[in-house]
Amino acid sequence: MKPIIVIGAGPAGMMAAITAANQGAAVTIVEKKDSVGRKLSITGKGRCNLTSSVDKDELIKGFPGNGRFLFSAFHEFSNLDVITFFEQRGLKTKVERGNRVFPESDNAEEVVGLLYENMKRAGVKIQTATAVQGIAIESGKVVGVNCERGRLPAEAVIIATGGMSYPGTGSTGDGYQWAAAAGHSIVEPRPGLVPLMAREEWVKDLQGLSLKNTKATAYNALGKKINEDCGELLFTHFGLSGPIILSMSHGIGGYLYQHKKPVTIELDLKPALSEEKLDERLQRDLNKYSRKIFKNALDDLLPQKLIPVIIRLSGIDSGKACHQINRGERLGMVHLLKHLQLTIYDTRPIAEAIVTAGGVNVKEIDPKTMQSKLVQGLFLAGEVLDIDGYTGGYNLQAAFSTGYLAGKCAAL
């Protein structure tokens, strides 16, 4: 039996361990925390967005930058294979809006428990509370893993330590150091899916407000569009968060990181209405509440929390009677609702990001095996690689697929 060590008991590591053991290898999985799947148990707000049900081409497009690297991994272990893997082992799944696949139970702990039980069933030796100090390499070949308690010999090692987001779960960037020590280059890690920080003080007044159908468009310092999305966003005390902001944060964060210049996000609060139609709607409301003062006439149009902020930004006297609002003020209000701007000057720290962008350079990894091109017997899987996808199950799919492929090929 070929001795294999997997470092990191997250989704990539556990899938790698199960796959390699089922191929007949003698697998030990080493985890520095005292339990497995710590980060996995909190993904999707504890619901665990396992994958996305989109087709393979769309799956690749969900990884801006290095999506093509995942082609072989997705071919070997697709999103349908992930669903089948869990369904056959007793975990029923469901598809929600946006093609997001969740456990029917909405319980991430069930996913962790299933992977743990399948590791045990496959004969994987599970060593928690064990800190790895480095990978032992001799003559360009892996010979084992150095731990506090001594060396664990191995003919193959799979690094599946994750990135640097949510460090309390064990993702503290250790894998980058070991890969670098083995000769690999590291694309500097930065926050991937992450909330954004705005300069405008008025966002604090909107803290906790969620808007369901909003269009957001990001522009760089030269006014060129970076990206856009439509859906749900959340105002926070520091700026913006929510599904569309997290997805857009990859491109925005990349620009901020590279150019060190602020980004403008323009919000269309009424994307279903043209400015002309919105003006007609606003006129109807003003006529309907003609005897009311302006600040009490917008409840049909806007959430209560948003009204005082919008009125303040519009420059219209909040105590003015509705029938006194002139055409210029009304059109200015319409324009504001369609073009509400925020200045984004930074992302939140990497520790608060859902995933890490950057990592081990994928040009130095064989995409058909997940084996290092520099060191024989060294494999890498999951977020430690320079791959990061949009929100919606993409990143867990990448972890499962690269973990599966690494485990299968390491066992050969």
C-alpha positions as CSV (number, residue, x, y, z in Angstrom):
1,M,0.0,0.0,0.0
2,K,1.4,3.3,-1.1
3,P,1.8,5.7,1.9
4,I,0.2,9.1,1.3
5,I,-0.1,12.0,3.6
6,V,-2.8,14.7,3.1
7,I,-2.2,18.0,4.9
8,G,-5.4,19.8,5.8
9,A,-8.8,18.3,6.5
10,G,-11.0,20.7,4.6
11,P,-13.1,19.8,1.6
12,A,-10.2,19.3,-0.8
13,G,-8.2,17.4,1.7
14,M,-11.0,15.1,2.9
15,M,-12.0,14.4,-0.7
16,A,-8.4,13.6,-1.6
17,A,-8.0,11.3,1.3
18,I,-11.2,9.4,0.6
19,T,-10.3,9.0,-3.1
20,A,-6.7,7.9,-2.5
21,A,-7.8,5.4,0.2
22,N,-10.5,3.9,-2.0
23,Q,-7.7,3.4,-4.7
24,G,-5.9,1.2,-2.2
25,A,-3.4,3.7,-0.7
26,A,-2.4,3.9,3.0
27,V,-3.6,7.4,3.7
28,T,-3.0,9.6,6.7
29,I,-4.7,13.0,6.9
30,V,-3.1,15.6,9.2
31,E,-5.0,18.6,10.6
32,K,-3.6,21.2,12.9
33,K,-7.0,22.0,14.5
34,D,-8.7,19.6,16.9
35,S,-11.5,18.6,14.4
36,V,-12.0,18.3,10.7
37,G,-13.9,20.6,8.3
38,R,-13.8,23.7,10.5
39,K,-14.2,26.1,7.6
40,L,-16.6,23.8,5.7
41,S,-19.0,23.8,8.6
42,I,-19.5,27.6,8.4
43,T,-19.7,27.9,4.6
44,G,-22.9,29.3,3.1
45,K,-23.8,30.7,6.5
46,G,-23.8,27.2,7.9
47,R,-25.9,25.8,5.0
48,C,-23.0,24.7,2.8
49,N,-23.4,25.6,-0.9
50,L,-21.9,22.4,-2.2
51,T,-21.7,23.3,-5.9
52,S,-23.5,24.9,-8.8
53,S,-25.8,23.1,-11.2
54,V,-24.6,25.1,-14.3
55,D,-23.0,23.3,-17.3
56,K,-19.3,22.7,-17.5
57,D,-18.5,25.7,-19.7
58,E,-20.4,28.0,-17.3
59,L,-18.5,26.4,-14.4
60,I,-15.2,27.3,-16.0
61,K,-16.4,30.9,-16.6
62,G,-17.1,31.1,-12.8
63,F,-13.3,31.3,-12.2
64,P,-12.0,34.6,-13.6
65,G,-8.3,34.3,-14.4
66,N,-7.4,30.6,-14.2
67,G,-10.6,28.8,-15.0
68,R,-9.1,26.8,-17.8
69,F,-6.7,25.2,-15.4
70,L,-9.7,23.4,-13.9
71,F,-10.9,21.8,-17.1
72,S,-9.3,18.4,-16.4
73,A,-10.4,18.4,-12.7
74,F,-14.0,19.2,-13.6
75,H,-13.9,16.5,-16.3
76,E,-12.7,13.9,-13.8
77,F,-15.1,15.0,-11.0
78,S,-17.8,17.3,-12.2
79,N,-20.6,19.1,-10.4
80,L,-22.9,16.2,-11.2
81,D,-20.3,13.8,-9.7
82,V,-20.3,15.9,-6.5
83,I,-24.1,15.7,-6.3
84,T,-24.0,12.0,-7.0
85,F,-21.2,11.5,-4.4
86,F,-23.3,13.0,-1.6
87,E,-26.7,11.6,-2.8
88,Q,-25.3,8.0,-2.9
89,R,-24.1,8.4,0.6
90,G,-27.4,9.5,2.0
91,L,-27.2,13.3,1.8
92,K,-30.1,14.6,-0.2
93,T,-29.5,17.8,-2.1
94,K,-31.7,20.6,-3.6
95,V,-31.2,23.4,-6.2
96,E,-32.1,26.9,-5.3
97,R,-32.1,30.1,-7.3
98,G,-28.9,31.0,-9.1
99,N,-28.2,27.2,-9.6
100,R,-26.9,26.9,-6.1
101,V,-26.9,23.3,-4.7
102,F,-27.4,22.8,-1.0
103,P,-28.0,19.9,1.3
104,E,-31.7,19.4,1.7
105,S,-31.2,19.8,5.5
106,D,-29.4,23.2,5.1
107,N,-26.9,21.8,7.6
108,A,-23.2,22.1,6.8
109,E,-22.3,19.9,9.8
110,E,-24.0,17.0,8.0
111,V,-21.6,17.4,5.0
112,V,-18.6,17.5,7.4
113,G,-19.9,14.4,9.2
114,L,-20.5,12.5,5.9
115,L,-16.9,13.2,4.7
116,Y,-15.5,12.3,8.1
117,E,-17.4,9.0,8.2
118,N,-16.3,8.1,4.6
119,M,-12.7,8.8,5.5
120,K,-13.0,6.3,8.4
121,R,-14.8,3.8,6.2
122,A,-12.1,4.0,3.6
123,G,-9.4,3.4,6.2
124,V,-7.9,6.8,6.4
125,K,-5.9,7.5,9.5
126,I,-7.0,10.8,10.9
127,Q,-4.6,12.8,12.9
128,T,-6.0,16.1,14.3
129,A,-4.3,18.6,16.6
130,T,-1.1,17.8,14.6
131,A,1.0,20.8,13.3
132,V,3.1,20.2,10.2
133,Q,6.5,21.9,10.2
134,G,7.5,21.2,6.6
135,I,7.7,18.7,3.8
136,A,10.7,16.4,3.5
137,I,12.2,16.3,0.0
138,E,15.2,14.4,-1.1
139,S,16.7,14.4,-4.7
140,G,13.6,16.2,-6.0
141,K,11.2,13.7,-4.6
142,V,8.9,13.8,-1.5
143,V,9.9,11.4,1.2
144,G,7.6,12.5,4.1
145,V,6.2,15.2,6.3
146,N,7.9,16.7,9.3
147,C,5.7,17.2,12.3
148,E,6.3,18.2,15.9
149,R,6.4,14.5,16.9
150,G,8.8,13.5,14.2
151,R,8.8,12.6,10.5
152,L,5.8,10.8,8.9
153,P,7.2,8.9,5.8
154,A,5.3,9.1,2.6
155,E,5.7,8.5,-1.1
156,A,3.2,11.2,-1.9
157,V,2.1,14.4,-0.1
158,I,-1.1,16.4,-0.9
159,I,-1.1,20.0,0.3
160,A,-4.7,21.0,0.9
161,T,-4.3,23.7,3.6
162,G,-6.6,26.3,2.1
163,G,-5.8,30.0,1.8
164,M,-5.7,32.8,4.4
165,S,-9.4,33.6,4.9
166,Y,-11.1,32.8,8.2
167,P,-7.7,32.0,9.9
168,G,-9.5,30.9,13.0
169,T,-10.5,27.7,11.1
170,G,-6.9,26.9,10.4
171,S,-6.4,28.7,7.1
172,T,-3.3,30.7,7.9
173,G,-1.3,30.3,4.7
174,D,1.1,27.5,5.9
175,G,0.8,25.7,2.5
176,Y,2.2,28.7,0.7
177,Q,5.4,28.5,2.8
178,W,5.9,24.8,2.2
179,A,5.2,25.2,-1.6
180,A,7.7,28.1,-1.7
181,A,10.3,26.0,0.2
182,A,9.8,23.3,-2.5
183,G,10.6,25.9,-5.2
184,H,7.2,27.1,-6.2
185,S,6.3,30.7,-6.9
186,I,3.4,32.2,-5.0
187,V,1.0,34.7,-6.5
188,E,0.6,37.2,-3.6
189,P,-2.6,36.3,-1.7
190,R,-5.3,38.9,-1.5
191,P,-9.0,38.8,-0.5
192,G,-11.2,37.1,-3.0
193,L,-15.0,37.2,-2.3
194,V,-15.0,40.0,0.2
195,P,-17.1,43.1,1.3
196,L,-16.0,46.5,0.1
197,M,-15.3,49.7,2.1
198,A,-16.8,53.0,1.0
199,R,-15.8,56.6,1.9
200,E,-19.3,58.0,2.1
201,E,-20.4,58.5,5.7
202,W,-24.1,58.0,4.9
203,V,-23.6,54.2,4.5
204,K,-23.5,54.0,8.3
205,D,-27.1,55.2,8.4
206,L,-28.1,52.2,6.1
207,Q,-26.3,49.5,8.1
208,G,-28.2,46.3,7.9
209,L,-30.4,47.3,5.0
210,S,-30.7,44.6,2.3
211,L,-31.9,45.5,-1.2
212,K,-33.2,42.5,-3.3
213,N,-33.2,43.8,-6.9
214,T,-30.4,46.3,-7.4
215,K,-28.0,46.8,-10.3
216,A,-24.4,47.6,-9.3
217,T,-21.8,48.8,-11.8
218,A,-18.2,49.4,-11.0
219,Y,-16.0,52.0,-12.8
220,N,-12.2,52.5,-12.5
221,A,-10.6,55.9,-12.0
222,L,-10.7,56.6,-15.7
223,G,-14.4,55.9,-15.9
224,K,-14.0,52.5,-17.6
225,K,-16.4,49.8,-16.5
226,I,-14.8,47.0,-14.4
227,N,-17.9,44.8,-14.0
228,E,-21.6,44.8,-13.0
229,D,-24.2,42.5,-11.5
230,C,-27.8,42.6,-10.5
231,G,-29.4,41.1,-7.4
232,E,-29.1,41.4,-3.7
233,L,-26.7,43.7,-1.8
234,L,-26.3,44.7,1.8
235,F,-25.3,48.0,3.3
236,T,-22.9,47.7,6.3
237,H,-21.3,50.2,8.7
238,F,-18.2,50.3,6.5
239,G,-19.7,50.0,3.0
240,L,-21.2,47.2,0.9
241,S,-21.6,43.4,1.1
242,G,-24.1,40.8,-0.1
243,P,-24.1,38.3,-3.0
244,I,-23.6,40.7,-6.0
245,I,-20.9,42.7,-4.2
246,L,-19.0,39.6,-3.2
247,S,-19.0,38.4,-6.9
248,M,-17.9,41.8,-8.1
249,S,-15.2,42.1,-5.5
250,H,-12.8,39.9,-7.5
251,G,-12.5,42.4,-10.3
252,I,-12.8,45.5,-8.0
253,G,-10.2,44.1,-5.5
254,G,-7.8,43.3,-8.3
255,Y,-8.0,46.9,-9.6
256,L,-7.6,48.4,-6.1
257,Y,-4.6,46.0,-5.5
258,Q,-2.9,46.8,-8.8
259,H,-3.6,50.5,-9.2
260,K,-4.1,51.8,-5.7
261,K,-6.9,54.1,-6.9
262,P,-10.5,54.2,-5.8
263,V,-13.3,52.6,-7.6
264,T,-16.8,54.1,-8.1
265,I,-19.8,51.8,-7.7
266,E,-23.0,53.1,-9.2
267,L,-26.3,51.7,-7.9
268,D,-29.4,51.6,-9.9
269,L,-32.1,51.2,-7.2
270,K,-34.9,50.6,-9.8
271,P,-33.3,48.6,-12.6
272,A,-36.7,47.4,-13.9
273,L,-37.7,51.0,-14.7
274,S,-36.2,53.5,-17.3
275,E,-35.7,57.0,-16.0
276,E,-38.8,58.0,-18.0
277,K,-40.9,55.3,-16.3
278,L,-39.5,56.0,-12.9
279,D,-40.3,59.7,-13.3
280,E,-43.9,58.7,-14.2
281,R,-44.0,56.6,-11.1
282,L,-42.6,59.3,-8.9
283,Q,-45.2,61.8,-10.3
284,R,-48.0,59.4,-9.4
285,D,-46.7,59.1,-5.8
286,L,-46.4,62.8,-5.4
287,N,-49.9,63.4,-6.7
288,K,-51.2,60.6,-4.5
289,Y,-49.7,62.2,-1.4
290,S,-49.9,65.8,-2.6
291,R,-51.0,67.1,0.8
292,K,-48.2,65.3,2.6
293,I,-44.7,66.6,3.2
294,F,-42.0,65.0,0.9
295,K,-40.3,62.8,3.5
296,N,-43.7,61.1,4.2
297,A,-44.5,60.4,0.6
298,L,-41.9,57.9,-0.5
299,D,-42.9,54.8,1.5
300,D,-44.4,53.1,-1.7
301,L,-41.1,53.7,-3.6
302,L,-38.3,53.0,-1.1
303,P,-37.5,51.1,2.1
304,Q,-38.1,53.3,5.2
305,K,-34.4,53.3,6.2
306,L,-33.3,54.5,2.8
307,I,-35.7,57.5,2.6
308,P,-33.9,60.1,4.8
309,V,-30.6,59.3,3.1
310,I,-32.0,59.7,-0.4
311,I,-33.8,62.9,0.5
312,R,-30.6,64.3,2.1
313,L,-28.5,63.4,-1.0
314,S,-31.2,64.9,-3.3
315,G,-30.9,68.3,-1.7
316,I,-34.7,68.6,-1.5
317,D,-36.1,70.1,1.7
318,S,-37.7,67.1,3.5
319,G,-40.4,69.3,4.9
320,K,-41.5,70.6,1.6
321,A,-45.1,69.7,0.5
322,C,-45.3,67.2,-2.3
323,H,-47.3,69.6,-4.6
324,Q,-44.4,72.1,-4.2
325,I,-41.7,69.7,-5.7
326,N,-40.7,71.2,-9.1
327,R,-39.8,69.4,-12.2
328,G,-36.0,69.9,-11.8
329,E,-36.1,68.5,-8.2
330,R,-38.1,65.6,-9.4
331,L,-35.8,64.7,-12.3
332,G,-32.8,65.1,-10.0
333,M,-34.4,62.6,-7.6
334,V,-35.0,60.2,-10.5
335,H,-31.4,60.5,-11.6
336,L,-30.2,59.9,-8.0
337,L,-32.2,56.7,-7.7
338,K,-30.8,55.4,-11.0
339,H,-27.2,56.5,-10.4
340,L,-26.5,56.4,-6.6
341,Q,-22.7,56.5,-6.3
342,L,-20.3,55.2,-3.7
343,T,-16.5,55.6,-3.6
344,I,-14.8,52.3,-2.9
345,Y,-11.3,52.7,-1.5
346,D,-10.5,49.2,-0.2
347,T,-11.7,45.7,0.5
348,R,-12.1,44.3,4.0
349,P,-9.1,42.3,5.3
350,I,-8.2,38.9,3.8
351,A,-9.2,37.3,7.2
352,E,-12.8,38.3,6.4
353,A,-12.8,37.1,2.8
354,I,-14.8,34.0,1.9
355,V,-11.9,32.8,-0.3
356,T,-8.3,33.8,-1.0
357,A,-7.3,35.1,-4.4
358,G,-3.7,34.2,-5.3
359,G,-1.7,31.2,-4.1
360,V,0.6,28.6,-5.7
361,N,1.2,29.5,-9.3
362,V,-0.8,27.0,-11.4
363,K,1.7,27.1,-14.2
364,E,3.9,25.0,-12.0
365,I,1.2,22.4,-11.4
366,D,0.1,19.7,-13.9
367,P,-3.6,20.3,-14.4
368,K,-4.2,16.6,-15.4
369,T,-2.8,15.3,-12.1
370,M,-2.5,18.2,-9.6
371,Q,1.1,17.1,-9.2
372,S,3.9,19.6,-8.9
373,K,6.0,20.0,-12.0
374,L,9.0,20.7,-9.7
375,V,8.9,18.0,-7.1
376,Q,7.9,14.3,-7.7
377,G,5.2,13.1,-5.4
378,L,4.0,16.5,-4.3
379,F,0.4,17.3,-5.1
380,L,-1.7,20.4,-4.3
381,A,-5.5,20.9,-4.2
382,G,-8.1,23.5,-3.3
383,E,-7.7,27.1,-2.2
384,V,-3.9,26.8,-1.7
385,L,-3.7,27.1,-5.5
386,D,-4.1,30.4,-7.4
387,I,-7.8,29.6,-8.3
388,D,-10.8,31.4,-6.9
389,G,-14.3,31.6,-8.2
390,Y,-17.5,33.5,-7.8
391,T,-20.0,33.0,-5.0
392,G,-22.5,30.3,-5.6
393,G,-20.8,26.9,-5.0
394,Y,-17.9,27.4,-7.4
395,N,-15.1,27.4,-4.8
396,L,-16.3,24.2,-3.1
397,Q,-16.6,22.5,-6.5
398,A,-13.0,23.4,-7.2
399,A,-12.0,22.0,-3.8
400,F,-13.8,18.8,-4.4
401,S,-12.6,18.4,-8.0
402,T,-8.9,19.2,-7.4
403,G,-9.0,17.1,-4.2
404,Y,-10.5,14.1,-6.1
405,L,-8.0,14.4,-8.9
406,A,-5.0,14.8,-6.6
407,G,-6.1,11.8,-4.5
408,K,-6.6,9.6,-7.5
409,C,-3.3,10.5,-9.1
410,A,-1.3,10.4,-5.9
411,A,-2.5,6.8,-5.3
412,L,-1.2,5.6,-8.8
